[in-house]
Amino acid sequence: MQDTALETLFFPFVQGNLRWPETGALFLRARDGEPLRREPRPGLDCEQTFKPDADALRQGGFNLVDRDAGSGKTYPLVLLLPPRQRDEARSLMARAVKIVAPGGRIVCSVSNNEGARSSEGDLAQLVGPVDTLVKNKCRVFWSAPLHGPLDPELQSHWLEFDAIRPIGDGRFVSRPGVFAWDRIDPASAALAKQFTPSLQGRAADLGAGFGYLSVELLTRCPGITSLDVYEAEQRALELARINISKASPVPANYEWHDVTAGICGPYDVIVTNPPFHTGTREDRPDIGRRFITAAAEALAPGGRLLLVANRHLPYESVLTQSFGQVRTLAQEHGFKMIEAVKTR
């Protein structure tokens, strides 16, 4: 599938509006793709906290940097593909202003249906007037040479958007940009009601987010002896570590991992609210199906998978192919809660 936002990000360089700096650049929320590899990009550092995209960049030979490492380094060019969640995007723009070297530029690209005009306006609030090109149903926009933010107070405020903070009744901490970041997801809450003390032994949570299902599992099921937490978004995994360690003394292991690549077992219990889309709003049931097969491969004989999904998602065939017993525990608010038991 063509990555139109990535393609459009480099359009000003193709057109000659901008030149690639000799001393390199930092690419925030970087993604691999043919537009990134079309021309040499000397000195390019990439930052990505989503494991599948990070793995693709690494396999493509690009240099990945940790977002907390080398915090004093600046770059003459900062590229950014702003995410959909606006507070997270604003925080990244504020970081870009902080990281760009004096006289450097920030370049962003957003598809029209993901809020391109709003993102363009947000960058302009921080840095002043921006130049814009429209291509591929996207907008690419960039700053003039910068010597600090237009509004330092606004920059400081937006940097705080990425701060970890309590949500709800204070049982959990979260941050913008992770799944259901400011609330308890109703599908996960419905699944947690199905956790009973009969769930025992070694457990795993696939796609754990900020750790809600893990905390509920450990709270409701005293027979759980250990927990492995799998999450592809590093920013969410940091939250899960905080929330779970605060809630229970049960030994837990935290894996920044793409579940679709498979997991190690054996487990007695696996719980999951699998994602069913990535960067777009289109359903991706193939992701959930791969979560199910990964769970089946990792469960011990007699092990149990507890899964929640939107009622319309077509998971039944892969469940019956992968497990000996499958039953619907409950249906409510458009969700189905399913238990699948691996054949002994």
N, C-alpha and C positions, 0 to 999 in steps of 0.2 A: 504493500500500500504506500502511495506517495505521501511523504511528510511535507505538506505544503508550507507549514510555518517554518520548518527548517530550510526549505528551498528559498523562501522569500527572505529569510534572515540575511542571506549572502547576496541578494539582488543588488544592493548599493555598491558592493565590491565589483560585481560583474559589470554594472553600468558605468563604473568609474567615479561614482559620487564619493566613495571612500577608498582608502588604500590600507592594505594589511600592514601593521607596524612591524618593523624589523625585530623588535624586542619582545614580540609575542602578545598573547591575550589570554584572558580568563573567560571561559564559557560556563555560565551558571545554568543549572538544569539542562545540561548538555544532552543531546541525543545523537547517536550515530546515524549515518545515512550517506547516500551518494553525494549530496551537496557538500557535506563536510570533507569528503575525500577527493573532490573534483580538482582542487588546486592544493599545492603545498601550503601548510599552515604552520610555519616555523614558530616555535615558542608557545604553542597552544597548550594551555592547561584546562582540563575539564573537571567540573564538579557535578556529581549526580548522586542522590541519596536513594534512588529507586533501583533495586538490585538488577532487574533485567536490563535496564538501560545502562547501568554501570558495567555490567558484564559485557554487553555489546561493544561499548567504547573500548574496554580493555582488550577484547579480542580483536578489535580493529586497529590496535597499536597506539591508541591515544593515551596521553599521560593523565591519570586521574589524581586529583588532589583532595585531601580531606577538608571539609569546610571549616574545621577548627584548627587546622595546621597552617603555619606561616601567616598568621593573621596580620602581620605588619607589612606584608608584601603588597605592592601596588602594580597596576597594569596600565599600559597606554590605551587598551581597548578592553571593554567588558561586554560580552555578548550575553543575552538573556532570552529564553523562551518562557515568558511569564505563565505560571500555572493558572488554572481556572479560578481557584479560590482567591478572592481579591485581597484579603488581608495578607495572605502568604505572598502574593505577587508584589504588594506594596513593600513588604519587608525586604524582599529580594532586590527591589529597585533601590531602596535606601542603602542596602549593603553594597550594591554596585557603585553608588555615589561615593561611599566610604573607601572602596577598593581602587577606584580609578585614579591613575596618577595625574598630577597637574598637567593640564593641557590635553588629557585623554578624553575619549568618547564612550558613551554607552549606546548600544544598538539592541533593539528589541523587535520581536516579530510575534504577531498574534493573528489567528484566523478571525475572520469577521464574525462568525457565529460563536466565538468564545470571548467576545467583548473587546475587540480590537480598539474601538474608539475610546472606550473607558480607560483601557491601559495606556493609550497614547496620552490622554488627558492627565492620568496619574503621573507619568514621567515628566510631563511639562510642569506640573505643580512643583516637582522637586528641582528641576534643572533649568526651567525657562523654556522658550520656544524650541520646538523640535522640527526636524525635516522629516518628510514622510513620502513613501512610495507605496502604491497599491499594486498587488500582483497575486495571482493564484487565489483570489478571494481571501487575501490576507493583507495586513498592513505591516510594513516595516518602518520603524521610526527611530531617529537617533538624535543625540544631543549635539550641541556645539562643543568645541573644546572647553573642558570644565576646570574650574578652580574652586571646587567646593559646591555645596548645595545652595540653591536659591533661597531656601528656608531651613536653616539648621534645626529649628524647633520641630518642624514637620518631619524632617529626617529622623530625629531622635524618637519622635512619637511612632513613626512607622517601623523603626528598628525593633521597638518593643512588641510589635504584633507577633513576632516569633517567640516571645517569652512563654515559658511553661507556666500555666496558671490553673487553679482549681476550677472545676466545672460542677454543675448540678448541686448536690448537697455536700460537696467537698470530699466525697469518697475517692474521686479520681482527679488526676491532672491531665491536661491536654494542651493543644496548641492548634492554630489554624492550619488547614491544609491536609490534616490526616482525616481518615474516614469518620464521618459523624462526629466531628471534633468537639462540638459544644453541647452534646446531648448523649443520652443513652439511645442507641439505635433500637427502634421498636422490634425489628426482627431478632436481634441478639437477645433482647429482653424476653421475647417469647420463647426462644430456645432455652434460655437459662431456667425457665420454670419447669423444664423437663429433666433437669439434673437432680438425681435422687442418690441417696447413700449407697445404692447398689453399684454405682460407678466407682471402681477401685483399681489400684495398681498404678502402672506407669502411664502417664497421659501426655497428650500433645494438643496444642491449639494452633491450627493452620490459618494464617492470615489474621493474626491476633489483634491488629490495630493497636489501640492504646491499652489493651489488656482486659477489657470488660469481661469477656467470657471466661478467661483464665481466673480472674478473681472470683467470679460466681462459682466456677467449678470447685475451686479450693475451699470456698466458704461453705458450700452446700454438701460437699462429698468428702468427709473426713478420711475415707479410705484411699484417697489419692496419695501416692508415696513420692512421686516426682513429676515434674512438668517440663516439657520442652516447648518453647515459644518460638514459632516461625513467623517472620514478618518481612516482607520485601521492602518496605519503606523504613529507612533507618531512623527518620525523625519520629515515627510512631513506635519503633522498637525501644527507643530511649524512654518513652513514656510508659510502655508496658513494664519495663524493668522497675521503674519507680512505683507504679501502682501495685504490682504483684508483690514486690518485696515488702511493701508497707502492709499488705493485707494478710500475708501468710508466711510461716517459717519453712514451708515445704521447699525442698531444693528445686531450683528452677534454672534452666539453661536457656540462653537467649541467642537465637540464630537469625542473623541478617541473611535471608535466604529466599530464593524464588521456588515456591512449593511446586510449581509445574515442572521443575527439573527433577522432582522426586525427593523423598526424605528417607532417613534411616530409622529403623525400628529395632526390635518390635515394641509395639505399644498395646496396652490393654484397652485404652480409651482414646479416641480422637474427637475433638469438637471443632466445628468450623462454621463460619458464615462467609462462604467464599465470595470473592469479588466476581462481578459479571460484566464489567466494562473496564477499560483502561483510560486512555486520555480522551476518549470520545464518549458521547452519550449513547452510542449504539450498543445493544446487548451483545455480550461475548460469552455465551453459555459454554464455549469450549474451555474457558478458564476453569469454571466450576466443575466441568466433567473431568478435567485433569486433576483437580484437587481430590475428587472422589477416587480416581484410580490410584493416585499417590497414597491416599489413606489406606486403600485396600491392600496395597503392596506392603505397607509398613505395619499393619495391625497383626498381632499374634492370632493364631486360630482361636475363635471364640471372642475376639476383640470386637468392640462396638464403636461405630461411628455415629455421632449425633450431629445432624446437619440442619440448617435452616436456609430456605431459599424463597424467592418470590414464587407464587403459585404457578405462574405461567412458564417458568423455566423448565426445559425438557431434560430432567436428570434421571427419570425413572429407568430408562433403558440401560444406562451405564451402571446404575445401582444394582439392577437385577443381574447384569452380566458379571459384576465384580464381587457380589456378596451372596451368601447362602440364604439369608433372611432379610427382608426389607418390609418395614411397616411405617405408616404415617401415624405419628404420635398425636398430632393436633394440627388444626388449621385455624388461623385467626388473622384478621386485618390484612388479608391477601398474602399471607405467608404460610408455608407448610414446614412442619417440623418432622424430620424423618430419622428413624433409627435403622441402621444396617449392621448386621452381625456377620462376621467372617466365618466361613465354614470351618469346623473343627477338623 
